[in-house]
Amino acid sequence: MSLGWGIAATGRIARTVGTVVAEHPDMHVAAVGSRDPGRAAALAADLGAARSHGSYEALVRDDAVQAVYVATPHAQHAEVVLAALEAGKAVLCEKPLTHDLPETERLVAAARRSGAFLMEGMWMRFNPLVRRLVGLVRDGSLGEPRSLHASIGFPAPPDPSGRLWAPELGGGALLDIGVYTVDLARLLLGDVVDVRARGSLGPTGVDAESSLALTTASGAHALLDQSLRTRMPTTAVLSCSRGWAELSASFYAPTRMVVQVGDEEPVEHEVPDRRAGFVGELEEVARCLREGRTESDVVPLDETVATMRVLDEARRQLG
């Protein structure tokens, strides 16, 4: 049976994920919702959806919608997620789940009370190369992981009303792109026990650029750079006791990974489709629903909370 998705919002990421849904043989876009009825109708037509709605409340109440993908700005996630959970719908919410730790904890608690499925859309975790790297770490092929160096950045013109810069929309480099570096560090190195953040704020008061030094419970460390002012390589290098691995740009959706173990020649691994992570996260929701699960073991809710805890502390230190 085809899984019917409701797409909440009409921006670039909503269109991208909606297109992946529409092209999937076991899924379809049942409806699109937006506060702008015209934009909702236009995207619904493009994605082959039978209906569109001029409010998120109407979208989550649509009987044809079994799962909701939330792609509104960060600070608006909570409203839509809570409405969908109350309607008994499964929810996949674009990263980060919310704009701060208390709100993240509130949504996780609401999901667990309702018994409805909730997962943060951390599509990086479903990229085949990232999953292969996690496997190499967990089976000991690379030895003990000791350090991660990762960067992500691009120059974004400071627009006070834009999503990246407006405080009321959850702007800032850490929430928009730093969530990838921090989540990768936690995924590969384990729980973070110490956070040191340095950086600068933009004209609207959100963080424009930062460098984080994280220490994990095992004594491993991560050096993470994120910026809305500087173009960065967007690569990640993991160094371990027996070898190393490099995820090519962009490390959150890599198509190439190089691995070297001991004195062996480096080995290249490739995947052709940068959208593989989107396919993976959508299929994970479908799998969990088939199996009666209320959360994913690939992106557990406790992991989402732990990553936001690091981001909150880094933002606090940056002021």
Secondary structure, DSSP 8 states (H G I E B T S, - for coil): --EEEEEE--SHHHHHHHHHHHH-TTEEEEEEE-SSHHHHHHHHHHHT-SEEESSHHHHHT-TT-SEEEE-S-GGGHHHHHHHHHHTT-EEEEESSSSSSHHHHHHHHHHHHHHT--EEEE-GGGGSHHHHHHHHHHHTTTT-SEEEEEEEEE------TTSTTT-GGGT-SHIIIIIHHHHHHHHHHH--EEEEEEEEEE-TTSSEEEEEEEEEETTS-EEEEEEESSS-----EEEEESSEEEEE-SSTTS-SEEEEEETTS--EEEE-S-TTHHHHHHHHHHHHHHHTT-SS-SSS-HHHHHHHHHHHHHHHHHH-
